Amino acid sequence: MKFLVADDHELFLRGLELVLSGKYPRAKILTASSYTGLYEVIEKESDFDVILTDLAMPGDVWNNAIQKIHDKLPDTPIIILSAIFDEQIVQKTIEIGVAGYLSKTSSHQEILEALDIVISGGAYLSKDLLESQKINENSATDKLLLKLIDEPSQENSSKHLTPRQLDVLEEAAAGKANKQIAYDLGLTEGTVKLHMTAILKILGVYNRTAAVLEATKLGLIRKK
């Protein structure tokens, strides 16, 4: 495993580094304390499993920075770890294509849970964010976020997928990456990731390959 972690607070940065090395003792963990430093790292190396970064750091404005990182490494999942919980900012990062948004008050367990989901191809929104009143129930994206909370557990679920989720899964079964699925279906890449997270939860599996196999076995999609 290989991670890039960026935060301008030294104590938080080192703490996160310890959390990651505890779960992934053989992982290579690179760090940066500003967007400038982060840019320098991704100019030299590119094969990261995940990038975890603060939102407000020296060196650039957040929206330009996240877009620049995503454009440079489009296939690398980005998780935001921030104290900023503004609804419009969160939604904008999702539209850019981040795979996760976590509160800096998240527990170590939740951070590692988010990593597992994101590495498996899903998306993750902090429980603090999802449980706050800042989610706009009339927003199409936020309706999907709310669905991730309210979806029945595997034990009680009838494993029913919405037509849009089936579209996403059919595309995934054809071997397409999230970016291509988003283009084909007229969605943002972030929305595709959120659909995939909901699919994994409904089917009770942990990655997209298993989701395709389970959906095929259940007759939800055709075998490719």
N, C-alpha and C positions, 0 to 999 in steps of 0.2 A: 504494500500500500504506500501511497505517496500523497501527502497533504501540503497545502499552502495555507498558512494561518496569518491573518493580518489584523492588527489592532494597535492603536496608539497608546493604550494603557499597558505598561510593562507587566504589572501584576496579573491582569486578566490574561494577557498573551501567554505568560509562562504557566498560568494555571491551566489554560486550555491545552497547552502543549503537554502538560502532565496527564491530563485526562485522556488525550489521544494515545500517548505512549503507553499508558496503562492498559488500554483496550487493544492496541495494535503495537506490541513491543518491537516488532521488526520493521515498523513503518519508517519511512523517511519523512521528516517533518521540517519544512522550510518556513521561515517567519519573516514578516515585514511589519514595520511600525508606521507606515504611511502609504498612500497610493503611489507615491514616487518609488518607494522601495518595492512595492508589489509589482509595478510595471517593470522594474529592473529584473526581478526574478522571472517573470513570465517571458521576458525577452530571451532568457538563457535556457529555461526549461519549460516543458509543455505537457508532460504526460502525468498530470495530477489526477488522482481519483476524485478529489473534492477540493474546492477552495472555500475556506471559511473566512469571512471578512466583516469587519465593522463597517458601518455605513458612513459615519461622520469622521473622516480622518484628514490630516494635512495632505496637500499635494494635488487635490482635485475636488470638484463638486461631485456629490454622490451619483447623480443620474448619469453624468458623462462617464464617470469611472466604471460603474457597473456595466454600461453599454459597451465601453471599450474592452473590458475584461471578457465579456461574453462574445464580442466580435473576434477577439484574438484567439479565444479558446472555446469555440461554440459547442463542443462536445463535452466540456468539463462542467460538472454540476457546481453551482455556486450556492452557498448557504450564507445568508446574512445573519449576523449576531449583533443586535443593536438595542439600545435603550429607546430608540425612536419608534413609536407605534402610531404614526399618523396614517389614517386610512388611505389617503391618496398616494402617499409614498409607498406603502406596502403594495397597493395595487399596481403602481407603476413598475416596481421591481418584478412583480409577477409577469407583467406584460413584456418586460425586457427578456425574461426567461430564467429568472433565478429558480432554483429547485427547492429552496427552503428559506423561511424567515423565522428566526428565534429571538426571544427576549434574552437580554443579558442576565436576567434573573432565573433563567431556565436551570433546572437541576442537571447535574452531570448525567443522570440516567436519561433525561429527555434529550439532551444533546446527542448521546450515543444512539438513542432510538431513532432520532432524526437522521443521523448518518447512515444507519442500516437501511432505512427506507429510501433515502436519496441514492445511495450506492446501488440499490436494487432497481433504480429507474423511476422511482416515485417522487412525490413532492411532500413537503412537510411544513405546516404552519404552527407556530407556537401555541400551546394550550392557553397561555395568557391572552394571546391575540384573539383566538377563536372564542374564548369565553367572555371577552370584553364586550362592551356595548358599542364599540366603534365600527362593527361590521354593518354595512348597509344592506338590509334584507332585500332591497329593490335592485341591487347590482347583480348582473348576471354572473360575474366572477364570484362575488361573495355568496350568492345562493349555492354555488358549488362548494365553497368552503364550509358553509353551514351543513351541507349534505354529508361532508366528511365527519362531522360530529354526530349527526343524527342517524347515520346509516345503522341498521340493526347489526348486531354481532353475528358471527358466523353461525352460532348455534340456532339463532332465531331467523336467519335470513333465508329467503326463498331463492337466493342467488339470482335475483332479477336485475338485469342490466338495462339501462335506458338505451334508446336508439342511438344516441350520440356516443355512449360508452361502447356499444357494439361496433360503431363505425371506427372508433379509435382502436379497438382490439383487432378488428379485421385488418386494419393497416399494419398494426404491430405484427400480426401473423404473417404478413407478406414480407417481413424483415425490414420494414422501414423505420428509420430513426425518428425521434420526436419532431425534429425540425421539418422533415419531409411530411410527416403526418399533419403537422400544423398547416403547412402550405397546401396540401391536398384538400384539407377539410375547411380551410378558411378560418383557422383559429390561431391564437397566439401559442407559442411554444409552452409558456407557463400554464395555460389552460389545459393543454394536452397532458402535461405532467400531473396536474390536479385530477384530471379524469382517470389517468393511469393509477394514481394512488387510491381513488375510490374503487376502481376495478379490483385491485389487489385485496382491498379490505372485504369487498363483497364476496369474492371467490375464496377468501381465506388462504391466499398464497403469498409468497414473499418476493417474487420477481416476475417480469413480463413473460418469460419463457414458460414458467409454470402456469401463468394466467392463460396463455394460449392453449396449453395442453388441457387444462381443466375446462375451459370454455368449449373446446372441441369435444371432449368426452361428454359434456352435458348437452351437446347439440346446439349450443348457442351460436357458434360460428362454424363455417365449413373448414375442413382440413385442407391446408395448402399443400 
